[in-house]
Amino acid sequence: MVLLGVVAIAKERAPLAQDFHGLRTRADVYALPPVAQTYVASLGYRSALADLILGHVLVSYGLHFQEKRLFEYVGDYLDTIIRLDPKFRTPYMLADTLLTLEPEAPPQEFYRRARAIQEQGLRELPYDQELWNTSGQFLAYLAPSYLTDPAEKTEFRRTGAQRLMRACELIGANDAVPYHCITAANLLSEQGNREAMRQFLERMANTSDDPKIQELASGYLRKVIGAEEAERAAARSARFHAAWKADLPFVPRSEIHALGPGFDAAACAGVSVEARPGCSTSWLAWSQAAASSVAP
């Protein structure tokens, strides 16, 4: 009997195994209740539940890649995580990857949804340089390649350049961000925003302490707007540097911009900036007054 059973199993196993391996999951099932109900069901353990759901999403993302199929409900899971813990940074950072880098080409709506999630993250974490940089790169470079509407592509690139510029204005540990800033200036140039690009590059050259970044910004400025205008920008930068070092040479560049130019409070009392340029209380007013005083 045992021998007969072994023979029967060996005979039936091969076709059953072939049928089993031929089976595959063809559609996803969303395993959570609606967002509002999930929020209530967390019983106050919202951050813990958000961590748990994100772990499930990351594992499922890998399984979908293994099975070579689209992760249909990843956006719904991310929305639930964000509703549970709006300050949870990781979902915002991974949204573009999870929604758009899939084994099957995702629909265009996934790109728009990734953007919406990033925008919510920027509202919740407005001073996160890396998040601004990630969102800017996604909108400026990745997403437009998969959109079909030319006007939408242009709008994505313009918004991406603006977000890269904002990342440049924030303090962070990513040393590559200033180089992305130069690329953002190139995007502005392509869109015809030459004045915005000029102001941005000048600001980069004046606010960065890295000589390489200063040289890169100045060189690109000279290439795009001409040597004469670049020389005027360099002269403005030199005047600022001289005023800074003459007043508070020990103060870092990032702090001197916040402090503003030095002036004699007693001598400037009741005197307008136009009458005495040395009484400017902001670097913007100081630069305008200085430019007027050296104009031919």
ZIBELMO-V473785 format. One record per residue. N is the residue number from 1. SS is DSSP state (a for helix, b for strand, c for the rest). PSI is psi in degrees with one decimal (999 if undefined). NEAR is the number of other C-alpha atoms within 12 Angstrom. Layout:
N	SS	PSI	NEAR
N	SS	PSI	NEAR
//
This chain:
1	c	-42.3	7
2	a	-43.6	8
3	a	-38.8	9
4	a	-39.5	10
5	a	-41.5	12
6	a	-42.7	12
7	a	-41.9	12
8	a	-41.7	13
9	a	-44.0	15
10	a	-34.7	14
11	a	-39.9	13
12	a	-18.0	14
13	a	-44.5	15
14	a	-52.1	13
15	a	-33.8	13
16	a	-41.5	14
17	a	-38.7	14
18	a	-42.0	11
19	a	-39.5	12
20	a	-45.7	12
21	a	-19.5	12
22	a	-17.7	11
23	c	144.5	11
24	c	152.2	14
25	c	129.6	17
26	c	-12.7	14
27	c	151.4	14
28	c	158.3	19
29	c	125.4	15
30	c	121.3	19
31	c	1.1	17
32	c	154.7	24
33	c	174.5	16
34	c	158.5	17
35	a	-46.4	25
36	a	-40.1	17
37	a	-38.1	14
38	a	-39.6	27
39	a	-44.5	26
40	a	-40.4	17
41	a	-16.0	17
42	c	-17.4	25
43	c	34.0	13
44	c	-12.8	14
45	c	57.2	16
46	a	-43.8	26
47	a	-40.0	23
48	a	-42.7	18
49	a	-37.1	27
50	a	-41.8	32
51	a	-43.7	25
52	a	-44.6	21
53	a	-39.4	30
54	a	-40.5	33
55	a	-43.7	19
56	a	-40.9	21
57	a	-43.2	33
58	a	-40.3	25
59	a	-45.6	17
60	a	-36.0	28
61	a	-43.5	32
62	a	-40.2	21
63	a	-38.1	19
64	a	-36.4	27
65	a	-41.7	19
66	a	-38.6	17
67	a	-3.1	21
68	c	52.3	20
69	c	161.1	23
70	c	136.6	30
71	c	94.0	38
72	c	-38.9	29
73	c	18.8	25
74	a	-36.3	41
75	a	-37.3	37
76	a	-39.9	32
77	a	-43.3	38
78	a	-39.8	44
79	a	-39.7	35
80	a	-43.0	38
81	a	-44.9	39
82	a	-36.8	36
83	a	-37.0	30
84	a	-40.5	32
85	c	86.7	31
86	c	-22.3	26
87	c	4.4	23
88	c	111.5	29
89	a	-35.7	31
90	a	-45.1	29
91	a	-36.3	40
92	a	-39.4	39
93	a	-30.3	34
94	a	-4.5	30
95	a	-45.9	41
96	a	-36.8	36
97	a	-50.8	32
98	a	-33.8	37
99	a	-31.2	42
100	a	-23.9	33
101	c	81.7	29
102	c	162.0	28
103	c	-23.7	21
104	c	149.5	17
105	c	119.7	20
106	c	157.4	28
107	c	159.4	21
108	a	-27.9	21
109	a	-28.9	20
110	a	-35.4	30
111	a	-40.0	35
112	a	-35.5	29
113	a	-40.1	29
114	a	-40.6	37
115	a	-43.5	39
116	a	-39.1	24
117	a	-42.1	39
118	a	-39.8	43
119	a	-37.0	29
120	a	-39.0	28
121	a	-38.0	35
122	a	-29.6	31
123	a	-37.3	18
124	a	-33.1	21
125	c	70.1	21
126	c	-12.1	22
127	c	20.0	21
128	c	101.8	31
129	a	-43.1	30
130	a	-36.0	36
131	a	-41.7	40
132	a	-41.5	44
133	a	-43.8	43
134	a	-46.5	38
135	a	-41.4	43
136	a	-43.2	40
137	a	-41.1	35
138	a	-46.2	38
139	a	-34.5	39
140	a	-33.7	38
141	a	-49.9	28
142	a	-57.8	25
143	a	-44.8	37
144	a	-26.9	28
145	a	-18.6	20
146	a	5.5	25
147	c	152.5	27
148	c	-23.3	16
149	c	116.1	14
150	a	-39.1	13
151	a	-39.4	12
152	a	-39.5	21
153	a	-46.6	26
154	a	-42.1	25
155	a	-39.9	22
156	a	-45.7	33
157	a	-40.4	35
158	a	-44.8	32
159	a	-37.9	31
160	a	-41.9	39
161	a	-40.3	40
162	a	-36.8	34
163	a	-34.5	41
164	a	-38.4	41
165	a	-41.3	39
166	a	-38.5	34
167	a	-34.6	37
168	a	-26.3	40
169	a	-13.1	30
170	c	155.8	26
171	c	130.8	21
172	c	178.4	19
173	c	-1.9	14
174	c	109.1	19
175	c	-16.5	20
176	c	-14.6	21
177	a	-45.6	32
178	a	-32.4	40
179	a	-34.6	29
180	a	-29.2	36
181	a	-39.9	42
182	a	-38.0	37
183	a	-37.8	33
184	a	-37.6	41
185	a	-36.3	43
186	a	-38.4	33
187	a	-41.2	34
188	a	-38.8	33
189	a	-41.4	27
190	a	-31.2	18
191	c	3.1	22
192	c	7.7	16
193	c	64.9	21
194	a	-37.9	20
195	a	-43.9	18
196	a	-39.1	25
197	a	-41.7	32
198	a	-48.2	33
199	a	-39.4	25
200	a	-46.2	36
201	a	-37.8	45
202	a	-42.4	38
203	a	-39.2	35
204	a	-45.4	42
205	a	-31.4	39
206	a	-23.8	33
207	a	-15.9	29
208	c	138.0	32
209	c	-6.0	19
210	c	117.3	18
211	a	-32.7	16
212	a	-41.9	18
213	a	-41.5	29
214	a	-43.7	26
215	a	-40.2	24
216	a	-44.8	25
217	a	-43.4	39
218	a	-40.0	36
219	a	-41.2	27
220	a	-37.1	31
221	a	-43.2	37
222	a	-37.7	23
223	a	-38.6	19
224	a	-42.7	26
225	a	-1.6	26
226	c	154.5	17
227	a	-38.0	16
228	a	-46.6	14
229	a	-36.3	22
230	a	-36.3	26
231	a	-38.4	19
232	a	-39.4	22
233	a	-40.9	31
234	a	-36.2	26
235	a	-40.4	23
236	a	-41.2	31
237	a	-40.0	28
238	a	-38.8	19
239	a	-41.6	25
240	a	-46.3	36
241	a	-41.1	27
242	a	-42.5	16
243	a	-38.4	25
244	a	-51.3	29
245	a	-29.1	18
246	a	-26.3	16
247	a	-61.9	18
248	a	75.3	21
249	c	-20.7	17
250	c	-7.1	12
251	c	132.6	17
252	c	159.5	17
253	a	-41.5	24
254	a	-30.2	20
255	a	-33.6	18
256	a	-30.2	25
257	a	-34.1	25
258	a	-33.6	17
259	a	-33.7	19
260	c	173.8	26
261	c	154.5	33
262	c	148.2	27
263	c	159.1	26
264	c	105.4	17
265	a	-39.5	14
266	a	-44.9	9
267	a	-26.1	15
268	a	0.2	19
269	c	122.6	16
270	c	9.2	13
271	c	134.5	18
272	c	156.0	16
273	c	-35.0	25
274	c	-37.8	19
275	c	-31.2	15
276	c	96.9	22
277	a	-27.2	29
278	a	-0.5	29
279	a	13.7	28
280	c	138.6	29
281	c	-1.5	27
282	c	155.2	22
283	a	-29.8	31
284	a	-49.8	20
285	a	-38.0	21
286	a	-44.5	29
287	a	-37.9	30
288	a	-42.1	22
289	a	-40.1	26
290	a	-39.3	27
291	a	-38.7	22
292	a	-36.6	17
293	a	-23.6	18
294	a	-1.2	14
295	c	144.1	12
296	c	999	5
//
